[in-house]
Amino acid sequence: MTTLLKAPEVAERLKISIKTVRKWTCEKKIPYIKIGSSVRFREDDIEAWLISHYKEAIS
């Protein structure tokens, strides 16, 4: 079973603000799940999302 993260944990891992995590959630830019009225993020989904959005710098 994968670990479920809260918005502050995702913000810390991505080095962004909690406000940005919540904004991206509302805009459906980042994968999340709803459990009742709570929003959680699967650790595996966040890792896959990061990899899919990785862009190499052009040298």
C-alpha positions as CSV (number, residue, x, y, z in Angstrom):
1,M,0.0,0.0,0.0
2,T,1.3,3.4,-0.9
3,T,1.7,6.3,1.5
4,L,-0.9,9.1,1.5
5,L,0.4,12.6,1.9
6,K,-1.3,15.8,3.1
7,A,-0.9,19.1,1.2
8,P,1.9,20.4,3.6
9,E,3.9,17.3,3.1
10,V,3.6,17.6,-0.7
11,A,4.6,21.3,-0.5
12,E,7.7,20.4,1.5
13,R,8.7,17.7,-0.9
14,L,8.3,19.9,-4.0
15,K,9.7,23.0,-2.2
16,I,6.6,25.0,-3.0
17,S,4.0,26.7,-0.9
18,I,0.9,25.0,0.5
19,K,-1.1,27.6,-1.4
20,T,0.4,26.4,-4.7
21,V,-0.4,22.8,-3.9
22,R,-4.0,23.7,-3.2
23,K,-4.2,25.9,-6.3
24,W,-2.8,23.0,-8.5
25,T,-5.3,20.6,-6.9
26,C,-8.2,22.9,-7.7
27,E,-6.9,23.3,-11.3
28,K,-6.4,19.5,-11.5
29,K,-2.7,20.0,-12.4
30,I,-1.5,17.5,-9.8
31,P,-2.8,14.0,-9.0
32,Y,-4.9,13.7,-5.8
33,I,-7.6,11.7,-4.3
34,K,-10.6,12.7,-2.2
35,I,-11.5,10.7,1.0
36,G,-14.7,12.2,2.2
37,S,-14.0,15.9,2.3
38,S,-10.2,15.4,2.8
39,V,-7.7,15.7,-0.1
40,R,-4.7,13.3,0.0
41,F,-1.9,12.7,-2.4
42,R,-0.5,9.2,-3.2
43,E,3.3,9.3,-2.8
44,D,3.7,7.1,-5.9
45,D,1.5,9.4,-8.0
46,I,3.4,12.5,-6.9
47,E,6.7,10.8,-7.8
48,A,5.4,9.7,-11.3
49,W,4.0,13.2,-11.8
50,L,7.4,14.8,-11.1
51,I,9.1,12.4,-13.5
52,S,6.6,13.2,-16.2
53,H,7.1,16.9,-15.8
54,Y,10.9,16.8,-15.8
55,K,12.5,18.8,-18.5
56,E,16.2,18.8,-19.1
57,A,18.0,22.1,-19.5
58,I,19.2,22.8,-23.0
59,S,23.0,23.1,-23.1
